[in-house]
Amino acid sequence: MGLPMWVWIIFYVAVLVMLIIDLKMFGRKGQHEVNVGEALKMTALWIAVSLVFCVGIYFFYPVADGITERGATLIRQEKAMEFLAGYLIEKSLSMDNLFVFLMLFSFFGIKRKYQHEVLFWGIFGALVLRSIFIFAGAAVVQRFEWVLGLFGLFLIYTGGKMFFHNEDETPDLSKNFIVRSFDKVWAVTKELRGDKFFVIENGKHVATPLFVALLVIETTDVAFAVDSIPAVFSVSRDPFIVLTSNIFAILGLRALYFALAAVAQYFKLLKYGLGVILIFVGCKMLLGLNDIEISTPVSLAVIIGILALSVILSMKLTKPSAPQLQPSEKEEKQDTEG
């Protein structure tokens, strides 16, 4: 894909090490409940790591032999800006994932102290699936460039839909295709069994709601990837940049989820900002096919401006309120008080 194999190997090894460190820092399996303070610190740390990687691209991105020093600097500068733009697109679109996760955990009655285990494996699975999608997408785009036109039209359509989405409509997950299909082929316990995904009952292996939640999270991420991956292709055709910006954005999702209770009130208008961003990158793709290029610095400035404006307006129009507890947390608090 243009870069030496050792670059890919080092990157994936580094990602695996970071995932292990992340799991250890959040406490041992099923025995630690992540609080908002920890989550905010971890979120800041993941953002810092991503920015350090961006700086690394600026200084160390491999370039072909024979390119002048000035030419190499310009290439690395462009790649760094492409990474940052892709990271911001994926990070902002991932905010929708967090609200879906909140809904899923409430539906399945998963206590907060078990949620980080589900999110860890959910993100691990997302890394594998997105790697496959991005490599496949890059190969298709390289061979059939007109596919970018379809991506652009789809992103414009998706962005427009965000303006008409009713947040008060909560889907009935009991009718979810994945939940109903899995329940037909594998027995599922009615209640959680601690932090176990599978247990043995009456001599048979049965799944727990924890595993069903993980399954729904994985399939939900596939649906979100259909939007986010084409959007990142709008700012870069480089598979390494598309992949790394995607992966660094979702690596910090687990920490960001647990900070959601503290910051959710400041993102009420985010969906409108995301809609505008999707329409913008969709138009950028279509213009690019007609040899009208919007430079990466301009794209980056537009994305940052839209995100900043949506957050500022949300803060001005929203009165601060105390974080809302999830149903499972309310039950725990009542049990403690009782």
N, C-alpha and C positions, 0 to 999 in steps of 0.2 A: 504493500500500500504506500510505497514511497519512502518510508523510514526503515532503518536497519531493524532486524528482528530483536536485537538486544534492547532497543528502546521500549518496545512493547512489553518484553519480559520484565524489565525493571519496573515499568509502570504498574503492571498487574501485581507484582510481588509487593510493591509499596502499598497498593490499595488493600491487599490482604492483610498486611501488617497493621495498617490504620484501622481496619475493621476490628481486628483483634484487640487493639489498644482501646478503641471506642467501647467495646463490650466490657473490658476490664474496668474502665473508668466509670462505667455506669453501674458497677457492682456485679456480684456473682449472680448466676442464673436464678431468676425467680425470687431473690431474697432482698431486693432493694427497690424501693419506690422512689423514682426520680422526681425531685422537686423542681419548682420553677427556677430557683437560683442556679442550680446545677445545669439545668437545660439552657439557660441564657449564656452561661459561661462556655458550655460546650458548643453552642451555636456560634459564638464569637470566635472560638478557637478554630472551628471548621472553616469559617469565612477567611480567617487569617491564613490558614494552610492553603486555601484555594488561591489567595492573592500571592502568596510566596511561590506557588507553582506558576502563576502567570508571569511573575518576575523571572523565574527560571526559563520560561519559554523565550522571553525577551533576550536573555543572555546566552542561552545554550541550545536553542532549537537548531537541529542539524540542517545545514544547507549544502547544496551540491558543490563539488569541487570546481574551481575555476571562477567562482563568483567573487567579485571584488569585496573588500571589507565594507565599503559603503553600501553595496548591494545587499550583502548579508545582513547588515544592520536594519535596512529598510524591510527586508523580508521578515526578520524576527519581530520588528515592531508591529508589522501588520498581523502576524500570527498571534501576538500577545493581545492585540485589540480584538481580534476575532474570538479568541478564547474568552475574554471578559464579556463580550457581547453575548456569546452563546451561553455562558454561565448565568448571566442576568436573566436571559430569556427562560432558561430551564428552571432557575430558582424561583422566578415569579410564577411561572405556570405550575410549579410544584406546590404552591400554596393551596391550590384546589385539592390536591391529594390530601393535605392535612385535615381539611374539613370533612372529607370523605372518611378518613381513618377515624376521626372523632365519632362520626355517625355509626361506623361499623362496630367499634368497641362498645358503644352504648347499646346497640341492638343485641350483641352477643353476651352482654353483661360481663365483659372482661375487666377485671380489677386493674388499677393503674400499675401495680407492682409487677404484673405479668405482661403488660403491653410492650415493654421494651424488648422482650424476647421475640415476640411476634414481629415487631418492626425490624429487628436485626436480620432475621431470616427473610423477611419481605424485601428488604433493601439488597441483601445478598442475591436473591433471585432476580431482582430488577437489574442488577449489574450484569448478570449473565444474559438475560433476555435482551437488554438494550444493546449489549455488545454485538449480539447476533443481528439485531435489526439494523444497526448502524453500518456494519460491514456489508450487509446485503443491500442496504439503501445506497451506500457509496458506489457499489458495483453497478447497480441499476442506473444511477444518475450518470456515471461515467460512460455507460454504453448508450443510454437513451436519455439525452439531456432534456427532451420535451416533457419528461416526467415531472420536472420542476414546475412546469405550467400547471399540472394537475395538483401538485402540492400547494401552489400558490392559491388556486381557486378554492381548494379545500380549507386552507387557513382563513381566507376571507369569509367563507361560509361559517366556519366555527366561531370566528371572532364576532360576527353578526349575531349568532345565536346567544352569545353571552349577555347581550343587552336585553334579551327577552326571557332569560332563565328565571324562574320563580324560586327563590331560596326557601320559601315556606313549604314547598312541596317536598315531602320526605318519602323516598321510595320505600315500598314494603319489601324488605330483604327476605322475608319468608317466601316470597314469590320469585326471588332471584334464580335465574337459570342454573348457575353454578351450585347454589345451595341445594336446590331441589334435585338436581342430577346426582350430586355426590351422595345425598341422603338415600337415593335409590340403590346405589351400588355398594355403599359401605355404612355400617351401623355407626351412629353418632350418639354419644351420651347426652342426656338432657342438661347436665350441669358440668361445670368445669371440674377438672381433676388436678388442681394446683397448676403447675407450669408444664404439665404433660400434654404433648400433642396426641399421643396414642396411649391407651391402657389396655390391660387384659381383663375382661369380664366374662365369667362363665366359660373360661378356656378359649375365648375368641379375642382377637385384636380389634378394638373399636376406637374410632376417632373421638376427639373432644371438640367442643365449640372453638377452642383455641386454634386447632388445625384448620377448621372450616373458615375462620376469620382470616388466617394466613392465605388460604386458597383464594378467597375473594379479593384480598389485597393484591395478590400477584396478578390476577386477571384484570383488576381495576387499573393497575399500573400499565398493563399492555394497552388498554384503551387510552390512557393519558399519553403514552409514548407516541401514539398515532398523531397527536397534535404537536408535541414538543420536539420530536426528532426532525420532522420536516421544517419546523420553525428555525432550528439551529442551522440546517442546511442553507437557509437564506443568507446567513452571514459568513459561512465557510463551506468550501467543498472538500476541505482536508479532513479525512476520516479521523486522524489523530486529534485534531482540534474539536471536532464534533463529539467524539467519544469522551475525551477527557473533560470537556466542559459539562457534558451530561452527567458523568460519573461524580465529579466533584460537587455538583449541585445536589444530587440525591444522597451523597454520603452524609451530609449534614441534616437530612430530613428527620432522622430519628430524634436528634436533639431539639430541632425546631418544633417538632410536634409537641413535646412536653413544655415548650415555652408558649404554646398557642394560647393557653388560658390567660396569660398575662398580656398578650399583644393582639389577640383576635379582634378586639374592639376598634383597633386602628386600621383594619383592613376591610371595612364595610364596602368601600367603593373599589376595592382592588379588582373585582371581576370586570368592571367597566374598563379599567386601565388595561387589563389583560386582553380584552376584546379589541381595544384600539391597537395594541402591540401586534396581535395576530393579523389584523387587517393590514397594518403597515408592512410586516414582513412578507405577507402574501403578495401585496402590490410590488414590493421590492423584487420578489422572485419573477413576477410577470414582466416587470420592466427590464430585468436582467436578460431575459430571453430576447428582448427587442434591442439589445445593445445599449440600454440606458442604465448605467450603473450608479447606485447610491453607495458612496464610499463607507468603509467600516467605521471611521470616526463619526460620520454623520449618523449612521445607524445606532451607534453606541450612545451618542448624545440624545437621540430621540427616545430610545428605550429608557435611559436613566431619567429623562425629563418626565415621561409618562408615568413611570413608577413613583417618582417623587411627588408629582402632582396628585396622584390618586391617594397616596398616604397622607399628604398634607390636608387635602380636602376631607378625608375620612376623619382626621383628628379634629378638624374645625367643626364638623357637622355631628360628631359623636361625643356625648357626655361620658366621661370616665365612669366605669362601674366596676364592682368587684368581680373577679373571675368566677365563672359559673362552674360548679362541680358537675362531673358526670354522674349519672344515676348510680353507678357502682360505688363512686366515691361518697355520695350522699348516704348510702346504706352503711358504709364503713364508719362514717362520722356518727351516725345515729347509734350504731352498735357500741362505739366507744363511749358516747355520752350516756347510753343506757347502762 
